Amino acid sequence: MTTTATLHRSRWSVVGFLVAVEVVSGVLQGFYTPIFSDIARHLGIRDADVNWFEAAQLVLSALAVPLLARLGDLWGHRNVLLLSTAVTAVGSWTLALAPGFSTFLVGWALQGAYVVWLPVEVAIIHRRTAGRADQHRTTRRAAAFLVAALETGVIVGALTSGALVEATSMTVLLCLPAVAVTACLLVVWFGVERDRGQASGGYDYAGLGWLTVTLGLLMGGLIAIRLLGAGSPVPWLLVALSLAALAGLVRFERALGERADGTVAPLIDVRTFALRAQWPVQLTAFLFGMSVLGAQIPLSTFARTDPDVAGFGLGASAAFVSTLIGVYVVTMVVGALSLPLLAGLLGPRVAMVVGCTLVGVGYGLFLPLHDSAGQILTNMGVAGVGSGLLVAALPAAAAAAAPAHATGFATGMTNATKTVGGAIASAVFAIALASTGSIDDPALGHAPLSGYLTVWAVCSLSALAAAVVLLVTRRGAGATPEGGVSAG
C-alpha cells in the first residue's frame, strides 16, 4: 500500500514539473501577441512584415514535430523534451538580442521547437502509467491539467508584456521569456527522470530529407498564394509537386517500415498512422488546426474594424481585443478541465465529438451574430470550450490508439497535422480577406465582410466535418494493435 501511494505521488510530482513547463509554453504563446507592433518599431520594419515570423515558425514546427516525436520513441521522451527546450531557449535569447529582422526571423523559427512539448509530455505520462488499468483515463486527466496550465500561461504572458512594454526597453522585455525558458531546462533536467526509447532501428535521414522537401514545397506554395494571388499558376504548381512528393514519401516510409531487418526506423510510421483508431484522430487534428491556428488574427482585425468606415466591425480598442482573447483562453481552460468528466460519462471518442461540435457551432454563430461585443464574446466562448476539449483530448487519444513503441510519434503527429491544417487555412483566409481598396487609403483598405464570413464558415464546416469523421469511424476504433482499448 505504501509502495502504491509512493508511486502515485511520484507520478503526479512529474506531472507537476510538466505543468510548470506548460505554463512557460503558454507564456511564449501569449507574451508576444500584444506587442507585435512595438517589436516592428524596435526592428525598424512594417507591421505587415511580422507575418513572416509566423510563416517561418510554421515551417519549422511542421518539420520539428515529427522529427522530435520520432526521436522520442528512439532516444527517450525526456531526452527529446530536454533537447527541444534547449533549442527554444536559444531561439528566445536570439529574439532578445537580435540586431535586425533577419536574426529575429531565425530566432522566431528556432523558438517554434516548443510546439513538441505538449505531445512529448503526454507521451511521458502515458509511458509512466503503462500496465495500469486506468492508464488512458490517467493520461487524459493529466493532459487536461497540462492544457489548463498552458492557457493560464497565455494569460500571464499577455498581461505581463502589455503591462511592461511602456515601462522598460524592448531588449529587457524580450529577455523575460528567454529567462523563463532557460529555467525550464532546469525543471526538465531535475524534475523528469530519464527514460529509454522503446522503438528499435537507426534514424531515417532519407525520410527526413523527403519530408523537408514535401513540406517545403507545400509551405512555398502557400506563401506564393499570399504573394502572387490565387490566379498565378506558380503556387498551384508548388502545391501539386508537394502532393506528388507526399505520395512518394508515404510509399518510401511504408516500404522502410516493412523491412524485415528493422535496421532503420521510419520517420513517419505509416502503419501506425493508418490504424483504424489512429487516422481519424489525426484527421481531426488537421481539421481543428484550421480554426485554432488560422482564425485568431481575422477575429482581431474584425473587432478592430471601424463600422463607420467599413459598415461592419466593432471599432474596438486593443484593450477589448485583449479581453476577447482572455475570454477565449478561460473558456479553453474550462473545456480542457471538462475532458475527464465528459470522457467518463460519454466515452473519449464522443467527448471529442462534443468538442468538434462546439467549435463548429461557435464559429457558425458568427455568420448571423457579429454586430455587438456580447455576440462576439458569446460565440468565442462556445468555440473556446470546444477548443479546450480538443487540445487536451487529441494527444491522449492518439497515444491510446498507438502501440507502445509509437506513442511519441502518434502524439507528436497531432501537433504536426494541426500545424499543416492551420497553415493551409491561413493561406485561404489571406486570400478571402484581401483588401477591398488601396492600402494607402484607410477608408478603402479594410477586408470585405464576405471574407470574414468565409473565414467563419470554413472554421465551422471543418470542425463539423471532424465530428462526422469521428462518429462514422467510431465503430471500428475499438482496439489497438496490441490489444489495448483505444481512444474511442
GUNU-268401 format. One record per residue (C-alpha): residue number from 0; residue in three letters; x, y, z. Coordinates in steps of 0.25 Angstrom, whole numbers, plus 5000, padded with zeros to 4 digits. Last residue first. Example, Ala and Ser with C-alpha at 12.3 -4.5 7.8 and 13.67 -1.06 7.14 Angstrom:
atom k->1	r->SER	u->5055	v->4996	w->5029
atom k->0	r->ALA	u->5049	v->4982	w->5031
***
This chain:
atom k->487	r->GLY	u->4949	v->5023	w->4884
atom k->486	r->ALA	u->4963	v->5025	w->4890
atom k->485	r->SER	u->4967	v->5011	w->4888
atom k->484	r->VAL	u->4966	v->4999	w->4898
atom k->483	r->GLY	u->4978	v->4990	w->4897
atom k->482	r->GLY	u->4980	v->4978	w->4889
atom k->481	r->GLU	u->4994	v->4981	w->4884
atom k->480	r->PRO	u->4990	v->4987	w->4870
atom k->479	r->THR	u->4980	v->4996	w->4877
atom k->478	r->ALA	u->4965	v->4993	w->4879
atom k->477	r->GLY	u->4952	v->4999	w->4878
atom k->476	r->ALA	u->4953	v->5009	w->4866
atom k->475	r->GLY	u->4944	v->5002	w->4856
atom k->474	r->ARG	u->4930	v->5006	w->4862
atom k->473	r->ARG	u->4935	v->5021	w->4864
atom k->472	r->THR	u->4939	v->5023	w->4849
atom k->471	r->VAL	u->4926	v->5030	w->4845
atom k->470	r->LEU	u->4925	v->5038	w->4858
atom k->469	r->LEU	u->4939	v->5043	w->4858
atom k->468	r->VAL	u->4938	v->5047	w->4843
atom k->467	r->VAL	u->4925	v->5054	w->4846
atom k->466	r->ALA	u->4931	v->5062	w->4857
atom k->465	r->ALA	u->4943	v->5065	w->4848
atom k->464	r->ALA	u->4934	v->5070	w->4837
atom k->463	r->LEU	u->4927	v->5079	w->4848
atom k->462	r->ALA	u->4940	v->5085	w->4851
atom k->461	r->SER	u->4944	v->5088	w->4837
atom k->460	r->LEU	u->4930	v->5094	w->4834
atom k->459	r->SER	u->4931	v->5104	w->4845
atom k->458	r->CYS	u->4945	v->5109	w->4842
atom k->457	r->VAL	u->4942	v->5110	w->4827
atom k->456	r->ALA	u->4929	v->5117	w->4830
atom k->455	r->TRP	u->4936	v->5127	w->4840
atom k->454	r->VAL	u->4947	v->5130	w->4830
atom k->453	r->THR	u->4937	v->5131	w->4818
atom k->452	r->LEU	u->4928	v->5141	w->4826
atom k->451	r->TYR	u->4941	v->5149	w->4829
atom k->450	r->GLY	u->4944	v->5150	w->4814
atom k->449	r->SER	u->4930	v->5154	w->4811
atom k->448	r->LEU	u->4931	v->5165	w->4821
atom k->447	r->PRO	u->4942	v->5171	w->4812
atom k->446	r->ALA	u->4956	v->5174	w->4818
atom k->445	r->HIS	u->4959	v->5189	w->4820
atom k->444	r->GLY	u->4968	v->5197	w->4811
atom k->443	r->LEU	u->4957	v->5206	w->4806
atom k->442	r->ALA	u->4955	v->5216	w->4817
atom k->441	r->PRO	u->4969	v->5215	w->4822
atom k->440	r->ASP	u->4974	v->5219	w->4808
atom k->439	r->ASP	u->4988	v->5215	w->4805
atom k->438	r->ILE	u->4984	v->5200	w->4805
atom k->437	r->SER	u->4976	v->5203	w->4793
atom k->436	r->GLY	u->4963	v->5196	w->4792
atom k->435	r->THR	u->4955	v->5184	w->4796
atom k->434	r->SER	u->4967	v->5178	w->4803
atom k->433	r->ALA	u->4969	v->5163	w->4802
atom k->432	r->LEU	u->4962	v->5155	w->4814
atom k->431	r->ALA	u->4958	v->5143	w->4806
atom k->430	r->ILE	u->4972	v->5141	w->4800
atom k->429	r->ALA	u->4978	v->5142	w->4814
atom k->428	r->PHE	u->4968	v->5133	w->4819
atom k->427	r->VAL	u->4972	v->5122	w->4809
atom k->426	r->ALA	u->4986	v->5124	w->4813
atom k->425	r->SER	u->4984	v->5123	w->4828
atom k->424	r->ALA	u->4975	v->5111	w->4826
atom k->423	r->ILE	u->4986	v->5103	w->4819
atom k->422	r->ALA	u->4996	v->5107	w->4830
atom k->421	r->GLY	u->4986	v->5104	w->4841
atom k->420	r->GLY	u->4983	v->5090	w->4835
atom k->419	r->VAL	u->4998	v->5088	w->4834
atom k->418	r->THR	u->5000	v->5092	w->4848
atom k->417	r->LYS	u->4989	v->5082	w->4853
atom k->416	r->THR	u->4995	v->5071	w->4845
atom k->415	r->ALA	u->5008	v->5073	w->4852
atom k->414	r->ASN	u->5002	v->5075	w->4866
atom k->413	r->THR	u->4994	v->5062	w->4865
atom k->412	r->MET	u->5007	v->5056	w->4859
atom k->411	r->GLY	u->5014	v->5058	w->4872
atom k->410	r->THR	u->5004	v->5049	w->4880
atom k->409	r->ALA	u->5005	v->5038	w->4870
atom k->408	r->PHE	u->5021	v->5038	w->4868
atom k->407	r->GLY	u->5023	v->5039	w->4883
atom k->406	r->THR	u->5013	v->5027	w->4886
atom k->405	r->ALA	u->5020	v->5019	w->4875
atom k->404	r->HIS	u->5027	v->5007	w->4882
atom k->403	r->ALA	u->5015	v->5005	w->4892
atom k->402	r->PRO	u->5005	v->5003	w->4880
atom k->401	r->ALA	u->4996	v->5015	w->4877
atom k->400	r->ALA	u->4981	v->5017	w->4879
atom k->399	r->ALA	u->4983	v->5022	w->4894
atom k->398	r->ALA	u->4994	v->5031	w->4890
atom k->397	r->ALA	u->4986	v->5038	w->4879
atom k->396	r->ALA	u->4974	v->5039	w->4888
atom k->395	r->ALA	u->4983	v->5046	w->4899
atom k->394	r->PRO	u->4989	v->5055	w->4889
atom k->393	r->LEU	u->4975	v->5059	w->4883
atom k->392	r->ALA	u->4968	v->5061	w->4896
atom k->391	r->ALA	u->4974	v->5073	w->4903
atom k->390	r->VAL	u->4974	v->5082	w->4891
atom k->389	r->LEU	u->4961	v->5076	w->4887
atom k->388	r->LEU	u->4954	v->5079	w->4900
atom k->387	r->GLY	u->4960	v->5093	w->4900
atom k->386	r->SER	u->4955	v->5096	w->4886
atom k->385	r->GLY	u->4941	v->5092	w->4889
atom k->384	r->VAL	u->4941	v->5101	w->4901
atom k->383	r->GLY	u->4947	v->5113	w->4893
atom k->382	r->ALA	u->4937	v->5111	w->4882
atom k->381	r->VAL	u->4925	v->5114	w->4891
atom k->380	r->GLY	u->4932	v->5125	w->4898
atom k->379	r->MET	u->4936	v->5131	w->4884
atom k->378	r->ASN	u->4922	v->5132	w->4880
atom k->377	r->THR	u->4918	v->5138	w->4893
atom k->376	r->LEU	u->4929	v->5148	w->4893
atom k->375	r->ILE	u->4925	v->5152	w->4879
atom k->374	r->GLN	u->4910	v->5154	w->4882
atom k->373	r->GLY	u->4913	v->5162	w->4894
atom k->372	r->ALA	u->4922	v->5171	w->4887
atom k->371	r->SER	u->4912	v->5174	w->4876
atom k->370	r->ASP	u->4909	v->5172	w->4861
atom k->369	r->HIS	u->4915	v->5158	w->4859
atom k->368	r->LEU	u->4903	v->5149	w->4860
atom k->367	r->PRO	u->4897	v->5143	w->4847
atom k->366	r->LEU	u->4910	v->5137	w->4842
atom k->365	r->PHE	u->4918	v->5137	w->4855
atom k->364	r->LEU	u->4909	v->5127	w->4861
atom k->363	r->GLY	u->4915	v->5116	w->4851
atom k->362	r->TYR	u->4929	v->5119	w->4858
atom k->361	r->GLY	u->4923	v->5115	w->4872
atom k->360	r->VAL	u->4914	v->5103	w->4866
atom k->359	r->GLY	u->4926	v->5097	w->4859
atom k->358	r->VAL	u->4935	v->5099	w->4871
atom k->357	r->LEU	u->4924	v->5093	w->4880
atom k->356	r->THR	u->4922	v->5081	w->4870
atom k->355	r->CYS	u->4937	v->5078	w->4870
atom k->354	r->GLY	u->4938	v->5078	w->4885
atom k->353	r->VAL	u->4925	v->5069	w->4886
atom k->352	r->VAL	u->4931	v->5059	w->4876
atom k->351	r->MET	u->4944	v->5059	w->4884
atom k->350	r->ALA	u->4935	v->5055	w->4897
atom k->349	r->VAL	u->4929	v->5044	w->4888
atom k->348	r->ARG	u->4942	v->5038	w->4885
atom k->347	r->PRO	u->4947	v->5038	w->4900
atom k->346	r->GLY	u->4934	v->5032	w->4905
atom k->345	r->LEU	u->4921	v->5039	w->4909
atom k->344	r->LEU	u->4921	v->5040	w->4924
atom k->343	r->GLY	u->4936	v->5037	w->4927
atom k->342	r->ALA	u->4941	v->5045	w->4915
atom k->341	r->LEU	u->4932	v->5056	w->4919
atom k->340	r->LEU	u->4937	v->5057	w->4933
atom k->339	r->PRO	u->4952	v->5055	w->4929
atom k->338	r->LEU	u->4950	v->5066	w->4918
atom k->337	r->SER	u->4944	v->5077	w->4926
atom k->336	r->LEU	u->4957	v->5082	w->4930
atom k->335	r->ALA	u->4961	v->5085	w->4916
atom k->334	r->GLY	u->4948	v->5091	w->4913
atom k->333	r->VAL	u->4948	v->5101	w->4925
atom k->332	r->VAL	u->4963	v->5104	w->4921
atom k->331	r->MET	u->4958	v->5107	w->4907
atom k->330	r->THR	u->4947	v->5116	w->4913
atom k->329	r->VAL	u->4958	v->5124	w->4920
atom k->328	r->VAL	u->4966	v->5125	w->4907
atom k->327	r->TYR	u->4954	v->5131	w->4899
atom k->326	r->VAL	u->4950	v->5140	w->4910
atom k->325	r->GLY	u->4965	v->5145	w->4911
atom k->324	r->ILE	u->4966	v->5147	w->4896
atom k->323	r->LEU	u->4953	v->5155	w->4896
atom k->322	r->THR	u->4958	v->5164	w->4907
atom k->321	r->SER	u->4971	v->5166	w->4900
atom k->320	r->VAL	u->4963	v->5170	w->4888
atom k->319	r->PHE	u->4956	v->5180	w->4897
atom k->318	r->ALA	u->4968	v->5186	w->4902
atom k->317	r->ALA	u->4973	v->5188	w->4887
atom k->316	r->SER	u->4961	v->5196	w->4885
atom k->315	r->ALA	u->4948	v->5192	w->4878
atom k->314	r->GLY	u->4943	v->5198	w->4865
atom k->313	r->LEU	u->4933	v->5187	w->4866
atom k->312	r->GLY	u->4932	v->5182	w->4851
atom k->311	r->PHE	u->4923	v->5185	w->4840
atom k->310	r->GLY	u->4920	v->5197	w->4830
atom k->309	r->ALA	u->4934	v->5199	w->4827
atom k->308	r->VAL	u->4937	v->5213	w->4831
atom k->307	r->ASP	u->4927	v->5216	w->4842
atom k->306	r->PRO	u->4928	v->5201	w->4846
atom k->305	r->ASP	u->4943	v->5203	w->4849
atom k->304	r->THR	u->4950	v->5190	w->4849
atom k->303	r->ARG	u->4957	v->5186	w->4862
atom k->302	r->ALA	u->4948	v->5174	w->4865
atom k->301	r->PHE	u->4949	v->5169	w->4850
atom k->300	r->THR	u->4965	v->5170	w->4851
atom k->299	r->SER	u->4965	v->5162	w->4864
atom k->298	r->LEU	u->4956	v->5151	w->4859
atom k->297	r->PRO	u->4964	v->5150	w->4846
atom k->296	r->ILE	u->4977	v->5149	w->4854
atom k->295	r->GLN	u->4971	v->5137	w->4862
atom k->294	r->ALA	u->4965	v->5129	w->4851
atom k->293	r->GLY	u->4976	v->5121	w->4846
atom k->292	r->LEU	u->4982	v->5113	w->4857
atom k->291	r->VAL	u->4970	v->5108	w->4865
atom k->290	r->SER	u->4961	v->5109	w->4853
atom k->289	r->MET	u->4969	v->5101	w->4842
atom k->288	r->GLY	u->4976	v->5093	w->4853
atom k->287	r->PHE	u->4963	v->5086	w->4856
atom k->286	r->LEU	u->4963	v->5080	w->4842
atom k->285	r->PHE	u->4977	v->5075	w->4843
atom k->284	r->ALA	u->4975	v->5070	w->4858
atom k->283	r->THR	u->4962	v->5063	w->4854
atom k->282	r->LEU	u->4970	v->5056	w->4842
atom k->281	r->GLN	u->4980	v->5051	w->4852
atom k->280	r->VAL	u->4969	v->5045	w->4862
atom k->279	r->PRO	u->4962	v->5039	w->4850
atom k->278	r->TRP	u->4976	v->5033	w->4846
atom k->277	r->GLN	u->4978	v->5026	w->4859
atom k->276	r->ALA	u->4967	v->5016	w->4863
atom k->275	r->ARG	u->4966	v->5010	w->4849
atom k->274	r->LEU	u->4981	v->5009	w->4848
atom k->273	r->ALA	u->4987	v->5017	w->4836
atom k->272	r->PHE	u->4997	v->5026	w->4845
atom k->271	r->THR	u->5002	v->5013	w->4852
atom k->270	r->ARG	u->5005	v->5007	w->4838
atom k->269	r->VAL	u->5011	v->5019	w->4833
atom k->268	r->ASP	u->5021	v->5021	w->4844
atom k->267	r->ILE	u->5027	v->5034	w->4839
atom k->266	r->LEU	u->5042	v->5035	w->4842
atom k->265	r->PRO	u->5044	v->5021	w->4838
atom k->264	r->ALA	u->5052	v->5012	w->4848
atom k->263	r->VAL	u->5065	v->5007	w->4841
atom k->262	r->THR	u->5071	v->4994	w->4844
atom k->261	r->GLY	u->5058	v->4987	w->4844
atom k->260	r->ASP	u->5063	v->4974	w->4837
atom k->259	r->ALA	u->5050	v->4970	w->4832
atom k->258	r->ARG	u->5047	v->4983	w->4824
atom k->257	r->GLU	u->5032	v->4987	w->4825
atom k->256	r->GLY	u->5035	v->5000	w->4832
atom k->255	r->LEU	u->5044	v->5004	w->4820
atom k->254	r->ALA	u->5034	v->5001	w->4810
atom k->253	r->ARG	u->5023	v->5009	w->4817
atom k->252	r->GLU	u->5033	v->5021	w->4818
atom k->251	r->PHE	u->5036	v->5021	w->4803
atom k->250	r->ARG	u->5022	v->5019	w->4799
atom k->249	r->VAL	u->5017	v->5030	w->4808
atom k->248	r->LEU	u->5029	v->5039	w->4804
atom k->247	r->GLY	u->5025	v->5037	w->4789
atom k->246	r->ALA	u->5011	v->5041	w->4791
atom k->245	r->LEU	u->5015	v->5053	w->4799
atom k->244	r->ALA	u->5025	v->5057	w->4788
atom k->243	r->ALA	u->5014	v->5057	w->4778
atom k->242	r->LEU	u->5005	v->5065	w->4787
atom k->241	r->SER	u->5017	v->5075	w->4789
atom k->240	r->LEU	u->5018	v->5076	w->4774
atom k->239	r->ALA	u->5003	v->5079	w->4772
atom k->238	r->VAL	u->5005	v->5090	w->4783
atom k->237	r->LEU	u->5017	v->5096	w->4776
atom k->236	r->LEU	u->5009	v->5096	w->4763
atom k->235	r->TRP	u->4998	v->5103	w->4770
atom k->234	r->PRO	u->5006	v->5114	w->4775
atom k->233	r->VAL	u->5013	v->5117	w->4762
atom k->232	r->PRO	u->5000	v->5117	w->4753
atom k->231	r->SER	u->4996	v->5131	w->4758
atom k->230	r->GLY	u->4981	v->5134	w->4759
atom k->229	r->ALA	u->4981	v->5130	w->4774
atom k->228	r->GLY	u->4990	v->5142	w->4778
atom k->227	r->LEU	u->5005	v->5145	w->4776
atom k->226	r->LEU	u->5009	v->5148	w->4790
atom k->225	r->ARG	u->4999	v->5140	w->4799
atom k->224	r->ILE	u->4998	v->5129	w->4789
atom k->223	r->ALA	u->5013	v->5128	w->4788
atom k->222	r->ILE	u->5013	v->5126	w->4803
atom k->221	r->LEU	u->5004	v->5115	w->4802
atom k->220	r->GLY	u->5012	v->5109	w->4790
atom k->219	r->GLY	u->5025	v->5110	w->4798
atom k->218	r->MET	u->5019	v->5104	w->4810
atom k->217	r->LEU	u->5015	v->5092	w->4802
atom k->216	r->LEU	u->5028	v->5091	w->4794
atom k->215	r->GLY	u->5036	v->5092	w->4807
atom k->214	r->LEU	u->5027	v->5082	w->4814
atom k->213	r->THR	u->5030	v->5071	w->4803
atom k->212	r->VAL	u->5044	v->5075	w->4802
atom k->211	r->THR	u->5046	v->5074	w->4817
atom k->210	r->LEU	u->5039	v->5061	w->4818
atom k->209	r->TRP	u->5048	v->5055	w->4807
atom k->208	r->GLY	u->5060	v->5059	w->4815
atom k->207	r->LEU	u->5055	v->5054	w->4828
atom k->206	r->GLY	u->5051	v->5041	w->4821
atom k->205	r->ALA	u->5065	v->5040	w->4816
atom k->204	r->TYR	u->5071	v->5042	w->4830
atom k->203	r->ASP	u->5062	v->5031	w->4835
atom k->202	r->TYR	u->5069	v->5028	w->4849
atom k->201	r->GLY	u->5074	v->5015	w->4853
atom k->200	r->GLY	u->5066	v->5003	w->4858
atom k->199	r->SER	u->5057	v->5000	w->4870
atom k->198	r->ALA	u->5046	v->5007	w->4877
atom k->197	r->GLN	u->5045	v->5007	w->4892
atom k->196	r->GLY	u->5053	v->5019	w->4896
atom k->195	r->ARG	u->5059	v->5019	w->4910
atom k->194	r->ASP	u->5055	v->5028	w->4921
atom k->193	r->ARG	u->5062	v->5038	w->4930
atom k->192	r->GLU	u->5054	v->5045	w->4941
atom k->191	r->VAL	u->5047	v->5058	w->4940
atom k->190	r->GLY	u->5049	v->5068	w->4951
atom k->189	r->PHE	u->5064	v->5071	w->4951
atom k->188	r->TRP	u->5067	v->5073	w->4936
atom k->187	r->VAL	u->5053	v->5076	w->4932
atom k->186	r->VAL	u->5052	v->5087	w->4942
atom k->185	r->LEU	u->5066	v->5092	w->4940
atom k->184	r->LEU	u->5063	v->5094	w->4925
atom k->183	r->CYS	u->5050	v->5101	w->4928
atom k->182	r->ALA	u->5058	v->5112	w->4935
atom k->181	r->THR	u->5064	v->5115	w->4922
atom k->180	r->VAL	u->5050	v->5116	w->4916
atom k->179	r->ALA	u->5047	v->5126	w->4927
atom k->178	r->VAL	u->5059	v->5134	w->4925
atom k->177	r->ALA	u->5057	v->5135	w->4910
atom k->176	r->PRO	u->5042	v->5139	w->4913
atom k->175	r->LEU	u->5047	v->5151	w->4921
atom k->174	r->CYS	u->5059	v->5155	w->4912
atom k->173	r->LEU	u->5049	v->5161	w->4902
atom k->172	r->LEU	u->5045	v->5172	w->4912
atom k->171	r->VAL	u->5059	v->5175	w->4914
atom k->170	r->THR	u->5062	v->5177	w->4899
atom k->169	r->MET	u->5049	v->5185	w->4897
atom k->168	r->SER	u->5053	v->5195	w->4908
atom k->167	r->THR	u->5045	v->5197	w->4920
atom k->166	r->ALA	u->5032	v->5203	w->4925
atom k->165	r->GLU	u->5024	v->5204	w->4913
atom k->164	r->VAL	u->5024	v->5190	w->4909
atom k->163	r->LEU	u->5023	v->5185	w->4924
atom k->162	r->ALA	u->5007	v->5184	w->4925
atom k->161	r->GLY	u->5005	v->5178	w->4912
atom k->160	r->SER	u->5016	v->5168	w->4913
atom k->159	r->THR	u->5012	v->5163	w->4926
atom k->158	r->LEU	u->4997	v->5162	w->4923
atom k->157	r->ALA	u->4999	v->5154	w->4910
atom k->156	r->GLY	u->5009	v->5145	w->4917
atom k->155	r->VAL	u->5000	v->5142	w->4929
atom k->154	r->ILE	u->4988	v->5140	w->4920
atom k->153	r->VAL	u->4996	v->5130	w->4911
atom k->152	r->GLY	u->5002	v->5123	w->4924
atom k->151	r->THR	u->4988	v->5120	w->4929
atom k->150	r->GLU	u->4985	v->5114	w->4915
atom k->149	r->LEU	u->4997	v->5105	w->4916
atom k->148	r->ALA	u->4994	v->5101	w->4931
atom k->147	r->ALA	u->4980	v->5097	w->4927
atom k->146	r->VAL	u->4986	v->5089	w->4915
atom k->145	r->LEU	u->4995	v->5082	w->4925
atom k->144	r->PHE	u->4984	v->5079	w->4935
atom k->143	r->ALA	u->4975	v->5073	w->4924
atom k->142	r->ALA	u->4986	v->5065	w->4919
atom k->141	r->ALA	u->4988	v->5059	w->4933
atom k->140	r->ARG	u->4973	v->5055	w->4933
atom k->139	r->ARG	u->4974	v->5049	w->4919
atom k->138	r->THR	u->4987	v->5041	w->4923
atom k->137	r->THR	u->4980	v->5036	w->4936
atom k->136	r->ARG	u->4968	v->5031	w->4928
atom k->135	r->HIS	u->4977	v->5024	w->4918
atom k->134	r->GLN	u->4985	v->5017	w->4928
atom k->133	r->ASP	u->4973	v->5013	w->4937
atom k->132	r->ALA	u->4977	v->4998	w->4937
atom k->131	r->ARG	u->4991	v->5001	w->4940
atom k->130	r->GLY	u->5002	v->4994	w->4932
atom k->129	r->ALA	u->5008	v->5007	w->4926
atom k->128	r->THR	u->5005	v->5019	w->4934
atom k->127	r->ARG	u->5019	v->5024	w->4932
atom k->126	r->ARG	u->5018	v->5023	w->4917
atom k->125	r->HIS	u->5005	v->5030	w->4916
atom k->124	r->ILE	u->5011	v->5041	w->4925
atom k->123	r->ILE	u->5024	v->5043	w->4916
atom k->122	r->ALA	u->5015	v->5042	w->4903
atom k->121	r->VAL	u->5007	v->5053	w->4909
atom k->120	r->GLU	u->5019	v->5061	w->4911
atom k->119	r->VAL	u->5024	v->5059	w->4897
atom k->118	r->PRO	u->5011	v->5063	w->4891
atom k->117	r->LEU	u->5011	v->5076	w->4900
atom k->116	r->TRP	u->5026	v->5080	w->4898
atom k->115	r->VAL	u->5026	v->5078	w->4882
atom k->114	r->VAL	u->5021	v->5092	w->4879
atom k->113	r->TYR	u->5033	v->5097	w->4887
atom k->112	r->ALA	u->5042	v->5096	w->4875
atom k->111	r->GLY	u->5036	v->5108	w->4870
atom k->110	r->GLN	u->5047	v->5117	w->4877
atom k->109	r->LEU	u->5056	v->5113	w->4866
atom k->108	r->ALA	u->5047	v->5120	w->4855
atom k->107	r->TRP	u->5046	v->5132	w->4864
atom k->106	r->GLY	u->5061	v->5133	w->4866
atom k->105	r->VAL	u->5063	v->5132	w->4851
atom k->104	r->LEU	u->5053	v->5143	w->4848
atom k->103	r->PHE	u->5060	v->5152	w->4859
atom k->102	r->THR	u->5073	v->5150	w->4852
atom k->101	r->SER	u->5067	v->5154	w->4839
atom k->100	r->PHE	u->5060	v->5166	w->4844
atom k->99	r->GLY	u->5071	v->5173	w->4852
atom k->98	r->PRO	u->5080	v->5173	w->4864
atom k->97	r->ALA	u->5075	v->5161	w->4871
atom k->96	r->LEU	u->5078	v->5160	w->4885
atom k->95	r->ALA	u->5064	v->5157	w->4891
atom k->94	r->LEU	u->5060	v->5149	w->4879
atom k->93	r->THR	u->5073	v->5141	w->4880
atom k->92	r->TRP	u->5071	v->5138	w->4894
atom k->91	r->SER	u->5057	v->5132	w->4891
atom k->90	r->GLY	u->5063	v->5124	w->4880
atom k->89	r->VAL	u->5074	v->5118	w->4888
atom k->88	r->ALA	u->5064	v->5115	w->4899
atom k->87	r->THR	u->5055	v->5108	w->4889
atom k->86	r->VAL	u->5066	v->5099	w->4885
atom k->85	r->ALA	u->5069	v->5096	w->4899
atom k->84	r->THR	u->5055	v->5092	w->4902
atom k->83	r->SER	u->5054	v->5084	w->4889
atom k->82	r->LEU	u->5067	v->5076	w->4894
atom k->81	r->LEU	u->5061	v->5074	w->4908
atom k->80	r->LEU	u->5048	v->5069	w->4903
atom k->79	r->VAL	u->5055	v->5060	w->4894
atom k->78	r->ASN	u->5063	v->5054	w->4905
atom k->77	r->ARG	u->5051	v->5052	w->4914
atom k->76	r->HIS	u->5044	v->5045	w->4902
atom k->75	r->GLY	u->5054	v->5034	w->4901
atom k->74	r->TRP	u->5064	v->5032	w->4890
atom k->73	r->LEU	u->5056	v->5024	w->4879
atom k->72	r->ASP	u->5042	v->5027	w->4883
atom k->71	r->GLY	u->5045	v->5042	w->4886
atom k->70	r->LEU	u->5054	v->5043	w->4873
atom k->69	r->ARG	u->5041	v->5040	w->4866
atom k->68	r->ALA	u->5034	v->5052	w->4873
atom k->67	r->LEU	u->5046	v->5061	w->4870
atom k->66	r->LEU	u->5045	v->5059	w->4855
atom k->65	r->PRO	u->5030	v->5058	w->4854
atom k->64	r->VAL	u->5029	v->5071	w->4862
atom k->63	r->ALA	u->5041	v->5078	w->4856
atom k->62	r->LEU	u->5037	v->5079	w->4842
atom k->61	r->ALA	u->5023	v->5085	w->4843
atom k->60	r->SER	u->5028	v->5094	w->4854
atom k->59	r->LEU	u->5040	v->5099	w->4846
atom k->58	r->VAL	u->5031	v->5103	w->4834
atom k->57	r->LEU	u->5020	v->5109	w->4844
atom k->56	r->GLN	u->5031	v->5117	w->4851
atom k->55	r->ALA	u->5036	v->5123	w->4838
atom k->54	r->ALA	u->5022	v->5127	w->4833
atom k->53	r->GLU	u->5018	v->5133	w->4847
atom k->52	r->PHE	u->5031	v->5142	w->4847
atom k->51	r->TRP	u->5028	v->5146	w->4832
atom k->50	r->ASN	u->5015	v->5152	w->4837
atom k->49	r->VAL	u->5023	v->5162	w->4845
atom k->48	r->ASP	u->5026	v->5168	w->4831
atom k->47	r->ALA	u->5012	v->5174	w->4831
atom k->46	r->ASP	u->5015	v->5183	w->4843
atom k->45	r->ARG	u->5026	v->5190	w->4835
atom k->44	r->ILE	u->5040	v->5188	w->4840
atom k->43	r->GLY	u->5050	v->5196	w->4848
atom k->42	r->LEU	u->5053	v->5185	w->4858
atom k->41	r->HIS	u->5048	v->5192	w->4870
atom k->40	r->ARG	u->5037	v->5198	w->4862
atom k->39	r->ALA	u->5032	v->5184	w->4858
atom k->38	r->ILE	u->5034	v->5179	w->4872
atom k->37	r->ASP	u->5025	v->5190	w->4877
atom k->36	r->SER	u->5014	v->5186	w->4867
atom k->35	r->PHE	u->5016	v->5171	w->4871
atom k->34	r->ILE	u->5014	v->5175	w->4886
atom k->33	r->PRO	u->5000	v->5169	w->4890
atom k->32	r->THR	u->5004	v->5156	w->4883
atom k->31	r->TYR	u->5018	v->5154	w->4888
atom k->30	r->PHE	u->5015	v->5149	w->4902
atom k->29	r->GLY	u->5003	v->5140	w->4899
atom k->28	r->GLN	u->5009	v->5127	w->4892
atom k->27	r->LEU	u->5022	v->5128	w->4900
atom k->26	r->VAL	u->5015	v->5130	w->4913
atom k->25	r->GLY	u->5007	v->5118	w->4910
atom k->24	r->SER	u->5019	v->5109	w->4907
atom k->23	r->VAL	u->5025	v->5115	w->4921
atom k->22	r->VAL	u->5012	v->5110	w->4928
atom k->21	r->GLU	u->5014	v->5097	w->4920
atom k->20	r->VAL	u->5027	v->5095	w->4926
atom k->19	r->ALA	u->5022	v->5097	w->4940
atom k->18	r->VAL	u->5011	v->5087	w->4937
atom k->17	r->LEU	u->5022	v->5077	w->4933
atom k->16	r->PHE	u->5028	v->5078	w->4947
atom k->15	r->GLY	u->5015	v->5076	w->4954
atom k->14	r->VAL	u->5012	v->5064	w->4945
atom k->13	r->VAL	u->5025	v->5058	w->4950
atom k->12	r->SER	u->5020	v->5060	w->4964
atom k->11	r->TRP	u->5008	v->5053	w->4960
atom k->10	r->ARG	u->5015	v->5040	w->4956
atom k->9	r->SER	u->5024	v->5041	w->4969
atom k->8	r->ARG	u->5012	v->5043	w->4978
atom k->7	r->HIS	u->5005	v->5031	w->4971
atom k->6	r->LEU	u->5017	v->5022	w->4972
atom k->5	r->THR	u->5019	v->5026	w->4987
atom k->4	r->ALA	u->5004	v->5022	w->4989
atom k->3	r->THR	u->5006	v->5009	w->4983
atom k->2	r->THR	u->5018	v->5006	w->4991
atom k->1	r->THR	u->5011	v->5009	w->5004
atom k->0	r->MET	u->5000	v->5000	w->5000
***
